C-alpha cells in the first residue's frame, strides 16, 4: 500500500511541466501578451492626443504641483514619498497615473474587504488568559507592552505551556516535518510561498497522499507566483486527485491589478492543532541544500508544540477562508493543543496583513531594538530599509547596544544585494556591525535580543515583507530555545566576513551605481 502512494506522488511530479514552453503556453504567457497589448493601447492614446499636448502643458504643471503638495501632506511613508516625488517630477503624466493607479485599490478591494471581515470575525476566537498576561507583565513589563500592541492588530494572544524547538538549517526542519506529518490523525494545514517539484516536495507529497487516503483532512495553499515558472496551472486539480484540498492564493491573471503587490509570503504547517512549524524554509530543494544555486543555503525554522499552535491554526484558516462562504474556525480550534506544562517562557505567534494600517512586522523589530540593553543580532536575506527602520538600528547602536546584521555573501538577486549595500556606510558610521555569510546565501529571518527575546518567522527587512506581503512569525520571550538561536547566530557569524568602511569604499563601481540608481525606486520593488 505504501508503494502505491509513493508511485502516485512520483507520477504527479513527472506530469508537472516547467520551462519556456510551459511559460508560453500557460496563463503566464497570456498574461505577458495582454500586458504588452495594454501597454500599446496606452501609448496609442497618448499619440492620439499628441497635437493637444502644448495646450495642456500648463495644466500638467499645475496638476503636478498639486500632486506634490498632496504627497508632502499625505500619511505615506517618508521614503516612499521621495520615490513618488521623483517619479512625478520626471514623468508628470505617467508618474501621476501610476500613483493614482497604485493608490486606487483596483484589483484588491474585494480582498481587502474580505480579509478585514475575517479578522474582525475572529478577533475574539482565542481569548487571552488574564492570568498569563498578568504573569507576563510582572516578568517583563516592556515585552508585555509589545504584546498589547501585537494583540490590537488581530487575534494574537500570549501563550505559556508551549515547547519551541529551533532548527538552524532547512535540512533539520525537513527531517522533523516528515516525522510529524506521519503522525497526523485529524488534519494537516500547509501554507507556503513556494512549492516546487523535487525531492523535498516529493517526500512530503507521498505522506500527504497517504494521510488523505486515511481520512486526514489535508489542505495545501501556495502563492500564485508559483504558477509563473514552478508549477503547472492545473496543479490544484492534480493534488485534488490525490484527495488533497488545494488553493492558490492570488492566482495569475491576464489583467493588470494592484492585487499582485500582495503576496502570501507565509510558511505555516499545522498538524492536528498541537504541532506547528514556521520560519523561512519553503518547500523546494534549494532550502535543504539538495539543489545548490547560491552556495550554501542558510535558513532557519521553529517547531511549536502546545497552546500557541492555535494561533497558527487560526492564521491558516483566515487565509483559506478568504474564498469560502462559511468559516470553520470553531471546529478546528476545538482540537486539544496538548499543552506542554513544563515549557517555560512566553510565545506569541502573529501575522502581518498588508491591507491594514499596522506595519506590525516592522514595529515588532523596532520595539525590540528600542528596548534592547546589550545586543540585537539579526539574520536577514535582504536589507532595503525605510527611514524609520534605519533610524531604529542606528539609534540602538549609538546607545551602546551591539547591533549585528548578518547578510548573504552570495546574492540570489543582484538589485536587492546592491540596494542593501547603499545602507552600509550610514549604518557603520553609527556603530552597527555588518557581516556577510561567506559560504553562500542567508535566507533566515531571525532576531535575538539580550538572551531574553527572539523572533523567528518569514519577515525580511525589506519593503516587500514590511509593507506588501502577508507575513507571520513567532515572538519568543524567555523560552529555552533562545539560547539555541543565539548559539546558531554565533556559529554562523564565525563563517562570515566583516564589512568595513574600507570594504565599502572598495566595492565594485557597477554595484554602487546599481544601488544608487535603484534606491529611488526601492519602495516600489
N, C-alpha and C positions, 0 to 999 in steps of 0.2 A: 504493500500500500504506500509506503514511504517513497518508493521508486516512482510510483505513478505521479505523486505530487511534484517530485523533482523533475520528471520529464515534462509535465505541464508547464512548470516555471521556465525551463530551458527553452521549450518550444515558443513560449511567449516572447522570450528575449530574442530569439532568432528572427522573429517576424518584424521586429522593430526596424524601421528604415530611417537612416540618417544621411547626412551629407548634402552635396549640392543638389542632386536630383530631388531629394526629399524636400529641400528648401524651396525649389522652384515649383514643384507640383504639390503644393500644400497651401494652407491659409497664410503662411508666411510669405510665399511667393505672390499670392493675391494681394496681400497687404502692401507689398512693395510696389506692385503695379498700380494699385489705386492711389497710393501715396504720390507717385510720380504724376498721375493724371490730375489729382487735386492741385498739385504744385503748378502744373502747366496752366490750369484754369485760372489760378490766382494771378499768374504772370500775364495771361491774356487780358484779364480785366484791367490791369494797370496799363497795358499797352493801349487799350481802347480809350482810356482817359488821358493819354499822354499829352494831347494837344491842350488840355484844360489845366495841366499842372501849373503853368505860370500864373494863372488866375487864382489858384487856391494856395499858392506858396505862402502868402501872408497868413492865411487861415491855419496852415500847417504849423507855422512858427508859433502862433498864438496857442493852438491846441497843445503843442509840445510843452510850452511854458506852463500851461495849466496842469499837464500831467506831472511835470517836475515838482510843482508846488504840492500837488496831491501826494506824490511819493514821499516828499520830505515830511509831510504831516501824517503819514499813514502809520499803522502799527506793524508794518513789515519789518523783519529782522534787518538791522542796520547794514550788515554785509550784503544782503540781498538788494537793499535799496541802491547801493552803489552799482551793482550789476545792472539793474533796470535803468538807472540814470544813464549809464554808458550806452546801453542798447538804444534807448530812446533818443539820446543826443546824436548818436552816429547814424541811426536809421529811424528817423521820425515816424514814418508811416508803418513800416514793418515792425519796429520796436513797440509802438503803441498797440498795434493789432495783436502782437504776440502777448503783450502784458494783459490786455483785456481778455484774450482767449484763456490764458492760464488762470486768471482770477475769476472767470465766469462760472466755474464748476461744471462746464459742459462735459458730459460723459460720466460724471460720478455723483450727480445729485441723488440718484436713487440709492447708490451705495452708501453715501453719507447718511441719508435719512434712515435706511435700514440698520446701519451699524449703530447709530445713536439710539435707535429704538431698542435694539437688543441690549446695549449697555445699560440703558435705563431700566429695562425689564429685569435685568439680572443684578441690579445694584445691591440688593439685599439677599441674593441667593445663598451666600455663605456668610452667616452672621459672625461678626468679630467677637471673640471671647473677651469679656470685660476683665476677667482675672488675668488673662495672658497680657493684655495691654497694660494693666497696672504694674505687673512684674517687669515688663519691658521698660516702662517709664522710670522705675526705680533703678534698674540695672544700667540703662544707658539713655538718659533724657534726650541727648542730641539725636541718636538714631530713632528714638520714638517719635520725635517731631518729624523726621523724614517719613516715617511710616504713616503718620497722619496725612501728609501731603500725597503720598502714593495712593492711599485709600480714597481720596476725594475724586480721583480720575476714573474710578471703576471699583469693581468688587475684588479688592486685593488685601485680604486680612493678614495679620501677623500670626504665625503659627509656632507652636512648640511641637515636641514629640515627632520630629521628622529627622531621619538619618540622611545625611548628604555624603555621597561618595564622589570624589573628584577624579577625573580621568585626564592625565597630562597629554594624551595622544588620541587621535581618532581611532587607532587600532584597538586601544584599550576599551573605548566605548563600544565599538563594534562587537567585540567578543562578548561583553556583558549584555548587549542588546539581544544577541542571539539566544543567550541563556534565559533571559527574562521573557522574551517573546514565546519561547517554547513552553513556558509555564502558564500562559494565558488561559483563562477559563470562561470569561464573560465577554470582554471587549478589548479591542486594540484600536487606538486612535493614533494616526500618524499625519503630521502636518509639516511639510518640508519645502524649502525654497527650491531646491534642486533634487530631482530624481533622475538618475542616468543609468542606462543599462550597463551591466558589468558584473564582476564577481560579487561585489558588496550587495548590490540590489538583488542579484540573482539568489544569493543565500537567504536574504530576508524574504524574498518573494516565495521561496519554497515553503518557509514556515507559515507565511500569511495564507497561502493556498490551503495548506493542511489545516490550519486553525479554522478557516472559513468553512471547510467541509465538516469540521467537528461541531459547527453551530456557533462558533465565536463570532460576534459582530465585529467585522474588520472594516475599518474606514481609512482611506488614504486621500490626502489632499495635497496638491503641489501647485506651485505658482505657474501662471500661464507662460512665463518666459521659457519654460522647458520646451514648449511647442515650437520655438524658433529653430533649434538645432539638436535638441537632445532626445525628444520622444515624438513618435508619430501622433497625429492629431486624434486618432481613434484609440489611443491608449486606455482611456477610461473604459471603453467598451471591452477591450481585451481583459482588463482586470475584473470587470463585472462577470465575464465568462468563467472566472475562477471563483466566483462568489464573493469578491471583494468590492465593496462600495467605494466609488472613486469620484472626486470632483477636481476641477481645475479652477483655481482662483484667478479671476480676470483673464479668461482665455483670449487668444489672439483674435483680433477683429480687423477687418479691412478698412475700418473707418478711424480717422484721427480722433483722439479723445484724450483729455487730461487724465482719464482713468488710468492710463499707462504709467503715470507717475507713482501710483500707489501699489507697490508690490507686497506680497506676503513673504517677508524675509524670515519668518519664524521657523524654528526647528523644534518640534514637540513630538514626543512619543509618550502615550499614556497607556498603561496596561491595568485593566480591572480596577482602576480608581485608587490603587495603592502604590504604584510604581510609575515614575515619570523620568524622562530624560530631556535635557535642554543643553544648549551650547552652540558652538559654531559648526559642528560636523553635519554636512549634508550627506545624502545617500548616493555617493559617487566614488569611484575607485581612487581618485587622487587624494581624497580626505583620509584614506588609510594607507597612503603611500604604495598602493598597488599599481598605480599609474603615475609615473613621475613626470611632472610638467615644469615645475619651477623649483627644482631642488627638493630638499626635504620639506614636507608639508607639516607644519606645526599647528595643531589645533587642540582644543580642549572641550570638555563637557562635564556635566554633573548628572548624577542619578539621585533622585529623591525617593524615599520610602517613608510613608506616613501621612500625616494630616495635610501637609502643604500640597500634596498631589492634587487635591480637589480643585485648587486654583488653575492648574494646567488642564484639568478636565474641562473646566468652565471655559477657558480660553479657546480650546479646540471647538467646543460646541457653539461658541459665539460665532466663530468664523464659518463653521459648517452651516449654521443656521441662517446665514445671510440670504441664501436662496431657498430656504424652507418656509412653508406657510405656518407650521406649528413647531414649537421648540420642544426639546427633550431634556431640558436641564434637570428637572427634578428627578427623573428616572435614573439618570446616570450619576448624579451627585449623591444619590441614596446609597450607593455601594460603599461598604465599610472600607475606610482608608487604612485600617490596621495600624494605628499609631504606634510609633516606636518610643516607648516610655523612657528608656534610658538615654535617648538622644538629647544632648544639651543644645542651648542656643536658640536663636530665632530665625525663621525663614519667611521671606515674602516673595512669592512668585508674582510677577507683574507683567502686564502687556502694555505696549505703547501704540496708540492709534494715531495715524497722521491726519485724521479728519476732525480732530477737536483742537482746542486752543492750548492744550497742555503738552509741552515738549518734555514728557516725563523722562525719557531715556537720558536726555542731556542734563536735566536738572538733578537727577539722582547722582550722576557723576560729579556735577558741580557742588552739590551739597557735601558729598564725601570729601572733596578737595578743600572746601571751606572749613570743615570741622577737623581736618587732619592735624595731628600734632607731631608725628615722627616721620612717616613716609607714606607715599602713594605710589604703587607700582602698577603700571598699565601695559597690557599687551593688546595691540590693535593692528589690523592689516592696512588701514587707511587713516590718514591724518589730514582731513580737509575741514578746517575749523572756522566757525564764525567768531566774531569778536568777543562774545561773552565767554565761550569755552576757552579761547586762548588766554583771556584775562584771568580766568579761574586757575588755569595751570600755572601761569606766571606768578600770580599772587601767592599761591601756596609755596612755590619755590622761594619767593622773596621773603616769606615769613620764616624761612629756615627749614621747611619740610623737604625731605628728599623725594623729589618727583622724578621718576624714571619712566620714559616711554620706550617700549620695545617694539620695533617695527621690522618689516621684511627686509632682508638683504638682497633677495631676488624678487623683483616685482612680477605680479601677474598682469598688470596693466600699466603702461608707461605714463599716461596722463595723470592718474591718481598718485603715482610714485613721484612724478615731477612736482605736483601740487603740494605733496607732503613736505618736500624739501624747501618750499617757499616759507614755511613756518620755522625752519630750523634756527636761523640766525637770531630771530626775536626771542625764541624760547631759551636758547643757550645763554643769551645776554642776561636773562632773569634767573639763571641757575638751574633750569630744567635740564636733566641729563637724558640724552638720546642714544639708543643703541640699535644697531641693525643686525638681524639674525643671519649670520654668515652662511649656514648650510642651505638656506632656501627661503621659503615663504611662510610668514606668520599669518594664520587666519584666525587665531584665538582672539576672543573678546573677553578679557578678564581685567578686573581691577581689585587690588587688595590694599587695605589701609590699616596701618598701626597694629597688625596682627589681631584685629578685632572685627573688621568689616570686609566684605568682598562682594563682588558682582561677577557672575558668570552667565553669559547669555549670547544673544545674537547681535547686540548693538555695537556697531562700529563708530569710531569718532570721525564721521563724515556727514555731509548734508543728506545723503540718501537715507542713512539709518536714523539720523536725528530729526529729520523733517518729513520724509516722503514714504517711509516703509512702515508696514505693520511689523512690530518687533516684540521680543519678550526676553525676560531674564529672571534669574533668581538672585534676590538680595539676601545675603547671609550676614548674621551678626552673632559673634561668639560661638559659632559652630566649630566642631573639632577639625573639619576639613580645611579650615582657613590656613592652618599651618602647612598643609599639603600644597595649597595654591601658592603660598609664598616660597616654599621649598622648590617647587617647579619653576617659579619665576627665576630664582637664583641659579638653578641648574641651566636654564635656557640662556640666562644672561652671560654665563661663562662661555657660551658658544658665539657670542656676538662681538662685533667691532664697535667701538665707541665713536660717535660723531663729535667732531671738534670744530671750533671756528676755522681752523686751518683746513680741515677736510671739506667744509662748506665752501670755503674760498676756492679750493681746487676742483670743485665739482665741474663736470663737463659743461661747456658753454651751451650746447643744444638742450641739455636737461634744464639749465637755468632759464633759457629762453622759453622753452615749452611751459614751464611752471608759471613764469611771469605773464605770458600771453593768456594762458588758460585761467588764471586766477580771477580775472574779471567775470568769467562765466561759471565759476565754481559752484555757486548756489543753484545753478540750473542743471548741473551734471547729474 
